[in-house]
Amino acid sequence: MHVFTQIGCAAACTALLALPAHADERPCNRRIGAIVIDGDVHVSPSGTCTLDGTRIGGNIKLNESGSLIASSVRVGGNIEADGTANVVVLFDSSIDGNVQAKQGGQVRIEGVRVGGDVQLFSNSGAITVRDSHIGGNLQCKSNLRFPTGSGNQVGGNKEDQCSRL
């Protein structure tokens, strides 16, 4: 019986070790290329995260002066930038959820497909939204500089400072 217990434990322990590890949040302060990240990405404080062809199952979160430059990325969740004094730049990418940038700096969204809303509130830098498809609303309020752009398709409403985009 002792041998059976050891064999049973060995099989169970091996099965447990074979299970994939799931990280809830991956920090980013450098370039990440064409890989798949199952969880969320958190841009490190005062860091610059450059994503190129990256697939993210969760959200991208920025705060404390973090910067994001993303090209040809696929995000299964949201992009949330709160208090980023630097840059949020999205090119030729797809975001299933919402894009929110508030109380930050520069924001550029060009050639991006967003499934939900784009909300740009109280930012101090230049804001550009160009040639993008937004499934929900395009909302811009209380930004220091008036947002610019053209060629956008918006499924919901274009509101406030973004009403002409």
N, C-alpha and C positions, 0 to 999 in steps of 0.2 A: 504494500500500500504506500509505503514511503517513496518508492520509485515512481509510482503513478502520480503522486503529488508533485514530485520534482519535474516530471515530464509535463504535467498539466500546467504548472507554474511557468516552466520555460516557454511553452507555446503561448500562454496568455501574455507573459512579459514581452516576448518578441512581437506579438500582435500590437501591444500598446506602444512599443517603441517605433513601430512602422507607421503609426498614425501621423498625418502631416501636422506640423506646428502652425498655429495661426497667430500672427502678430496683430495686435489691435491697432498699433500706430507705428509707422516707420518715420524716423526723423530724416530730414533732407536739408543739406546745406552745400550741395555740390551738384554735378551733372549725373542724371540717371538716364540711361538709354532705353532701348526697346526691350523692356522686361515686363512681367506681370506682377503686380503687387495686389494681394487679395484684400488687405485692409485699408486703413486710412494713411495718408501722408501728412506729416506735420512739418511745415517749414520752420527751421530752427530760428530762434530769436536773432535778429541782425544778420541772418544768413541769406544766401541766394540759392534757390533751388531751380535748376534748369532741367526740365523734363523734355525728352526728345523721343517720340514714338512709344512712350510708356503707357501701359494699361493699368488703371487703378480701379479696384473693385469698390472701394469706399469713397471717402471724401478727401479733399485737400483743404487743410486749415493753415492760415497764416495769421500771425499776430506779432506784436513787439518788433516792428520794423523789419519783418521778413520780406523777401522779394521772390516772386515767382515768374519764370519765363517758361512757357509751355508751348511746344510745337508738335502737332500731329499726335496729341494724346487722346485717350479715351478714359473718361471718368464716370464710374457707375453711380456716383452720388453727387454731392454739391462741392462748389468751391466757395469757401468762406474766408474773407479777408477783413480783419477788424483791427484798425489802428496800425496798418502797415504804412510806414512813412515812405516806402520806396515804390516799387513797381509791381503791378499785376499785368502780365502780358500773355495773351492767349492767341495763337495762330492756328488755323486749319485743324481745329480740334472738335471733339464731341463730348458734351457734358450732359448726362441723362437728367440731372436734377437742376438746381438753381445756381446762379453766380451772384454772390453778394460781396460788395466791397464798400466798406463804410469807414469814415474817419481816417482815410489813408492818403496816399499820394497819387501818382500817375496810374491810369488804367487804360489798357489797349485791348480791344476785343475785335479781331479781324478774321473773317472766314470761319466762324465758329457756329456749331449747331448746339443749341441749348434746349433741352426738353422742357424746362420750367421757366421761371422768371429770371430776369437780370435786374438787380437792384443796386444802384450806385448812389450812395448817400453821403453827403458831407465830406467829400474828398477835396484835397487842396491842389492836386496836380492836374495836368491835361488829361482829358478823357476822350477816347475815340471808340466808337462802335461802328464798324463798317462791314458790309457784305456778310452779315450773319443771319442765321435763321433762329428765331426765338419762339418756342412753342407757347409760352405764357406771355406775361407783361414785360415791357421795357420801362423801368421806373428810375427816374433820376431826380433827386431833390437835394437842395442846399449845398450843391457843389460850388466851390469857389470859382472855378472856370466853367463856362458853359460847354457842355459836351458837343462834339462834332462827329460827323460821319454821314454815311449814305448807303443805299443799296441793301437795307435790312428788311427782312420779312418777319413780321411779328404776328403771332396767332392771337394774342390778347390785345391790350391797349398800350399805346405809347403815351407815357404820362409826364407831366411837368416839364422839366428841362429837356427831356428826350422826345417831346411830342413831334418835333420836326425830323427826327432821324428815321 
